[in-house]
Amino acid sequence: MPKVTLPSGEQREVEAGVPVGSALPPDAVCARVDGRLVDLSYPLAADAALEPVLASDPDGLHVLRHSTAHVMAQAVCDLWPGARYAIGPPIEDGFYYDFDLPVSLTPEDLERIEARMREIAAAAQPFVREELSREQAAAAFADQPFKREIIETAEAAEGALGETFSVYRNDGWADLCLGPHVPSTARLGVFKLLSLAGAYWRGDERRPQLQRIYGTAWATEEDLAAHLHRLEEAERRDHRRLGRQLDLFSFPDELGAGLLVWHPRGGIFRKQIEDFVRELHLERGYAPVFTPHVARSGLWETSGHLAKYVENMYPAMRDENDVRYFVKPMNCPFHVLVYKSQTRSYRDLPMRLFELGTIYRHERAGTLHGLLRVRGGTQDDSHIVCTREQLVDEILRVFDLTLEIHRTFGFTDPIVNLSTKPGQAIGDEGMWAEATEYLRMALDRSGLAYTVAEGEGAFYGPKVDFHFRDAIGRLWQLTTVQCDFALPERFEMEYMGEDNERHRPVMIHRAILGTIERFSGVLIEHYAGAFPLWLAPEQVRIVPVADRHAEHARTLAGRLARSGLRAEVDDSRETVPKKIRAAQLMKVNYTLVVGDREIEAGTVAVREREGREVRGVPFEAFAAAAEAEARSRSLEPVDLAALLPAAAPGISEG
């Protein structure tokens, strides 16, 4: 009889062929057998380590959402006979399914689908797994063209095991799937359908456009409520809405999709970010460079971009000699040319080149998303050319700079991944193994916890990615550090060693913020548009109570400007409450109100962005404190109460 070992160490004998669920607690939704996820109906045939997976576990949620996606597709097929269904995977925090339907769905249809899903859940239909040959599977899905295409083209994925395809059925409805699934529809937990979108079959704009339904599923009602609250908060923080409200940027139709213009207020915000990273790089020994936006095709052939990256590049332009030019999707080859502009010695290394370089990538229209996915973006791009002996130390310096920069913006406790060789790559296996090992050595020395993401590297080298959580817990990939042996080889980069012989250097690619556009979008949502003082486009707004106070307000604004602060005077004909409200809508950090009393006493009434007002604050004390706050790039506002003299009027809530 097979023997199972439970997580507690307890061992039990079970009859051969008995489902693993019989040895597990009733709240398990699936199981791990020797580390592999399986259905609770999986029959034991040999000794194994057995572990229950609960709905609240990460793997359990994944299975729960996958099963809910199946039930959603079943409900759609029930409501619209003849529906053709494509794929429906679980995703972070939810699931989706793509359909080709005879009608265009509306938000009201989501309620109908949800109601039908609840009926299916109440029916406790069991999920039954079976394996079919390629011919049997093709016959079973004869009326489903997307499934037939998967069957005809699949090898060892998408539900295929060699020539055998796994299928899950419940109440006659079936789908290709590797599984596992919950035992029955009664175990789905709580779910909600969220939105509709368009999607091309297999992400290809030349293929049919389908209707995508997004949903979410959780183990408990409390978890669902918390998630829906996070979605509401994310909507409130949407950088596209805040970009319009705060007059930061726009995407004019005349420019084309994925291309934007920064407005004056957004330009100040962006400049603050760029000045900070530029200043820090100069302090850390980086040399600034500037490179053109286009180059002849030969450069991209040598770099490997035309062979491995051409789908993301804009089509070629041709000059009068019929020479092809491409706008740059990356800055790397240009920095190689800077290095190769003269003979280099080991004494020149490491060479750290830094550029805020604009790149252009032909992202698919369906993937564009405000600042977070654009077609023209500026990277804080750096390339470090060094010897193998210097490589680990240089990677560690990049890690330190990464943590310092992100800490300034309030991002801490990174989640770090080491990404290895992808399917599309240049360079031989030995080169990739060596580059990966150097990154691993640096990570081990850094003390940073990390996981390995197999096959997620760049086409020219493995990489380390830093992910940070924002104010509402969402994870953003912000920094990439890549180790590259391939481009130095392809461009025949050399240096003269101490032994007077020629040697091949190594190249580190790194972008700490990524593109300024994407990072700005992340920051806008992280702060909900309420920027710390040093980043704010307008830091102080001065509101005169009456026209006779306007000249004094302009004098105060000039004093603040001489301290490096950005201050404006609202001398419009609106009432004081309306002026204060307007400043709050623009998320100005401090609004100063001045009238007869303040002019006579040399004070101001200061209203914080959140609405609290402090009266009787000495103007010079405020100016000095605000200047110190901005200069230090503090994330915390001035303690206005500490600026009050002993007999000050005090504080009121707005």
C-alpha angles and dihedrals in degrees: 000000000000116000122218124203114210125208090260089060092251114140125209134183116227133181116265112262095023113138113255090233090072090068095047135076117271094248093065114111095190138344145237115231110191087339096309120118113238140165118268086245091062108126118231115230103165143016111298146164106252127198130175119232115211126207090247093055117097091246090044092054089049091054092043091054093045091053091047090052089055091051091048090054090047090052092049091050090050092051097042110033111208093034113154114217127202120181134332116186130173113253135185107307094354149355143260139203130203122220142183103213136175090233136048108247121231131198088259089061090061089068091053092049092048091051091052090048090055090052090052090048092050090052090064092220110188120236105233122194123210134167122228134188118245090260093048092048092050090052093047091054098035092131094047110078096186092052091046090054090052090049093048095048104030122106115171100344143056093053096321126122102187103297092343122090123203116221130186119209133188121177091342096308112116141189136182106251143149091213150159106199138179113274095254142352088262088073097059097110117205125333143171133192111231116180151342129241141163122252135176118235107266089354092285116135089208091060129077118295112236136194113250124204118199123203142162133222132191140177096245141022089244091056091049092049091050091050093049089051089053090051091052090050091048089052090051089051097044105142092213092060092041091047089061095041094049094039093236105137145337140205105226114202089227091067098053133243117317095017124109145180124223116227121218094267091047089045091059091048091049093045091055090056094046095046090051096051093041092052092048093049092052089051090051095054101264119145117220118234134179125209136183125261097236137042139178119273093251091071091055092045091055093046092050095239095119090053099041108019108030094114088066094047127090115247118273126271119215128217129211090280092052091250112152121235127189129198108240122264090183138019098221101098091050092055089050088057090052089054092047094049089097141007111283130211130203084253089067092058136134093041112187114196121189131190138166088217126179115225132186125216127178096229115183113264092238092058097052113112120172112277092338094074117022137158096226118040140155118234127203084229125182135173122195117199113198146142123272088251091058096043102093093044091050092050089051090052088054091050090052092049090048093054093045094051096046093043088059089059092046099260114134140156099043125207106225130203130189107211119203136202115318127212092260107056144138124221132047128285094257091055091051093047092051094047091048091050092054091053090048091051091051092049092049091050092046093059090227116144111236144170129215119247104198116218096002099111127117116267092256101041151349118275147198117228125200117208123192133190120235129218093285096042101261116146119233127187102223112155130047125188116185130188113212130190093156104069094048086054096046093047093041093234113185144174132193109248129215086262089061090246129121116257136183115243127213125237130219116200115198140166113180099187096025107215117357088229096056093041090050090053090051091048094048090054094041091055094031086232092300097117126193111258097262092057099040115113090214113028102175133021119192118209118196113208093219138005091265089062095053096089091052089049090054090050090054091048090053090051091052092047090055087057090055095257124136108234134164134188121228102209094158121133093252121116119266093252090052091049091051090048091050091052091050092051089054088048094235108181098225131016115196119201118200129187138146094298094050094046091051094047098038090239139117135213104237121205115194120219091254091057105260113134126207117192129201097030111160105244096223091050090052093047092051093046094047091048090052091048093052095042093051092047088231120183090209124077125235116282095239094185089062089059094058120105115235096266098042121143092246141220133318133184116243 
